[in-house]
Each structure stands twice: as C-alpha cells, then as structure tokens.
Amino acid sequence: SCALEVVKLEGWKRAMYFDETGLPWIRPSPNMRSLEAAIAYPGLGALEGTSLSVGRGTGRAFTLYGAPWVDAKRLCEDLNGRGLVGARFKEVAFTPRLEPGFPKYPHTDLECRGFELEITDRRGFRPVAVSLHVMDALHRLHPKQFTFAKACGMIGRRAIEAEIKGGTSPADIEKGWQQGLEKWVQVRKGVLMY
C-alpha cells in the first residue's frame, strides 16, 4: 500500500566508476575517504574483523593494512608473487592515531608494518579474492599472531578460516561459491533497472 515512485538516474551506466560521473567525492562513511578505499572495501574491509589494522586513524583507512608483528617485506613479496590482477602491494609502516570523534581502533599509537594497496586495474581487481589471499598469506607467515576472528563471517562464509587452515587454496575456496554466484546473477537480472 506504499505510494512508491522510482526515479531513474540520468547520466549513469552500471559500468561507471564514481570518478567517471563528474561529481565530487562525498564520503559515504567517515572513514571512506577515497574512491580507492571504496573499491577495496567490499573484500578487504573484512580484514577489519581480523587482528590487523585497516588504517583507521591514519586518514587512509582501507588502503593501509598492517600490525606491529607483520613482516612487511615477506608479506608483500608473497602477495605480489601471486599474480593477483589489478593489485600491487607496497611495503608500508604507519601509526594509527586517535582522531577526535572516532573510537580507539586496533593498534592505536603502535607502529604497524604491512602493505599499502595500489589498485592498478580496477575493472580486473577482485576485492574478495584479494582478501582471501591476504588472509592465506598472513596465516602462513604469522600463524600465531594473525587471527581470523570475524572476517570470514563478514565475507559471508565462516568456513573460510577452516579451509585456509586446512590448506585449501584461495582459488579453490572461490570455486566453491561459483555455483551460488551464478544463480544470484541470474536472479538479479530480473530486478536491475539499469
């Protein structure tokens, strides 16, 4: 019984990124300060549920990832060696600080080492797949310090932790959800306006 009126967008196509609209960036969330962060967030945002800092308290949330115990050189070498399309991992050190109006985030006032994510091909970049590879690499390099905590639930599949710990590759984990993804894409077609 709702009097709903749907107003279609003009000047927008589904394949467009925000910077292709000509509109100024307005943060959709206080820590979502750049388009790069927004592109990374659908997968790497889940790392917030782990024992890592995701760069909150640096002004560059969701582009910096690390912790005091991370061996940044080995982690970046591992991740860059995986041939992940659209992603480059650069060694970084950063110290999250308490910002007025924000809560205290993990590793505040501690130097964190890890990576800065550079998205080199945003159309080929797959943030959830990259997140799986990051968790896999961190589990292999720092099994005592790295904890999955809530990250797998944030991705939508709690079994990921057991699979990675059991030696299942990120590629095989992805294959496990392909059938469900294909079904979802078909269902989605019936409701898309654009």
C-alpha positions in Angstrom: 0.0 0.0 0.0 3.0 2.3 -0.4 2.8 5.1 -2.9 6.3 4.5 -4.3 7.7 6.4 -7.2 11.1 5.3 -8.6 13.1 8.0 -10.3 15.6 6.7 -12.8 19.1 8.1 -12.8 20.3 10.1 -15.7 23.9 10.2 -17.0 24.9 7.0 -15.2 25.7 3.5 -16.5 26.4 0.4 -14.4 29.9 0.1 -15.6 30.9 3.6 -14.5 33.1 4.3 -11.5 32.3 7.3 -9.4 35.1 9.5 -10.8 33.6 8.9 -14.3 30.4 10.7 -13.2 32.0 14.1 -12.9 30.5 14.5 -9.4 32.7 15.5 -6.4 33.6 12.7 -3.9 31.4 12.8 -0.8 32.4 10.3 1.8 29.7 7.6 2.1 31.1 6.9 5.6 33.5 9.0 7.7 36.5 6.6 7.1 35.7 6.1 3.4 37.9 9.0 2.3 38.7 7.9 -1.3 37.4 6.1 -4.3 40.3 3.6 -3.9 39.2 2.8 -0.4 35.6 2.3 -1.7 36.8 -0.1 -4.4 38.9 -2.2 -1.9 36.3 -2.2 0.9 33.9 -4.9 -0.4 36.6 -7.6 0.2 39.4 -6.0 2.2 37.0 -4.3 4.6 36.5 -7.8 6.1 40.1 -7.6 7.3 38.8 -5.2 10.0 37.4 -8.3 11.6 41.0 -9.8 12.0 43.9 -8.9 14.2 45.1 -6.2 11.6 44.7 -2.5 11.5 43.0 -1.5 8.3 44.4 2.0 8.5 41.7 3.6 10.6 43.2 6.5 12.5 45.6 7.4 9.6 43.4 9.3 7.2 43.9 6.4 4.8 41.6 3.7 6.0 41.1 0.7 3.7 44.3 1.4 1.7 46.8 0.6 4.5 46.8 -2.7 6.3 49.2 -4.0 9.0 50.1 -4.8 12.5 53.1 -4.4 14.8 54.1 -8.1 14.2 53.8 -8.2 10.4 57.0 -8.8 8.3 56.0 -6.3 5.6 58.8 -7.3 3.2 57.9 -11.0 3.2 54.1 -10.3 3.1 54.4 -8.0 0.1 56.7 -10.4 -1.7 54.3 -13.3 -1.1 51.2 -11.3 -2.3 52.9 -9.7 -5.3 54.1 -13.2 -6.3 50.5 -14.5 -6.5 49.8 -12.6 -9.7 46.5 -11.0 -8.4 45.0 -9.0 -11.2 44.7 -5.3 -10.5 46.6 -5.3 -7.2 50.0 -4.3 -6.1 51.2 -4.5 -2.5 53.8 -1.9 -1.4 55.6 -2.2 2.0 54.5 0.4 4.4 54.8 1.5 8.0 52.1 3.6 9.7 50.9 4.5 13.2 47.2 4.8 13.8 46.2 7.7 16.0 43.1 8.5 18.0 41.1 11.0 16.0 38.6 13.4 17.6 35.1 12.0 17.4 36.2 8.4 16.5 36.7 5.4 18.7 40.1 3.9 19.5 41.0 1.5 16.7 43.3 -1.6 16.9 47.0 -0.8 17.3 46.4 2.8 18.1 49.7 4.6 18.8 51.7 1.5 17.7 53.8 1.3 14.6 52.2 -1.1 12.2 54.0 -2.7 9.3 52.2 -4.2 6.3 51.1 -3.1 2.9 49.6 -0.2 1.0 47.2 -1.5 -1.6 47.6 0.0 -5.0 44.8 -0.8 -7.4 46.4 -1.0 -10.9 43.4 -2.3 -12.8 40.1 -1.5 -11.1 38.0 -3.4 -13.6 40.1 -6.5 -13.1 40.5 -6.1 -9.4 38.6 -8.6 -7.3 38.4 -7.4 -3.7 37.0 -10.6 -2.1 39.6 -12.8 -3.8 42.4 -10.5 -2.8 41.1 -10.6 0.8 41.3 -14.4 0.7 44.9 -14.3 -0.5 45.8 -11.7 2.2 44.3 -13.9 4.9 46.0 -17.0 3.5 49.4 -15.2 3.3 49.1 -13.8 6.9 48.1 -17.2 8.2 51.1 -18.8 6.6 53.6 -16.1 7.6 52.2 -15.3 11.1 50.1 -18.2 12.3 50.4 -17.3 16.0 49.7 -13.6 15.7 47.2 -13.5 12.9 43.6 -14.2 13.9 40.7 -14.5 11.5 38.2 -13.5 14.2 35.0 -12.2 12.5 36.5 -11.7 9.0 35.1 -14.8 7.4 31.6 -14.1 8.7 31.9 -10.6 7.3 32.6 -12.1 3.9 29.6 -14.4 4.4 31.2 -17.7 4.8 32.6 -18.7 8.2 34.1 -21.9 6.8 36.9 -19.9 5.1 39.0 -20.0 8.2 38.9 -23.8 8.5 39.6 -24.1 4.8 42.6 -21.9 4.8 44.0 -23.5 8.0 43.4 -26.9 6.3 45.4 -25.9 3.3 42.7 -25.1 0.8 43.9 -22.6 -1.7 42.1 -19.2 -2.1 41.4 -20.2 -5.8 39.7 -23.4 -4.6 37.7 -21.5 -2.0 36.4 -19.2 -4.7 35.4 -22.1 -6.9 33.3 -23.4 -4.1 30.9 -20.4 -4.3 30.8 -20.1 -8.1 27.5 -22.0 -8.5 25.8 -19.9 -5.9 27.2 -16.7 -7.6 25.9 -17.8 -11.0 22.4 -18.4 -9.6 22.4 -15.0 -7.9 23.5 -13.2 -11.1 20.5 -14.8 -12.9 18.0 -13.8 -10.1 19.5 -10.3 -10.0 18.9 -9.8 -13.8 15.1 -9.7 -13.1 15.3 -6.7 -10.8 18.0 -4.5 -12.3 16.7 -1.2 -13.7 20.0 -0.2 -15.4 
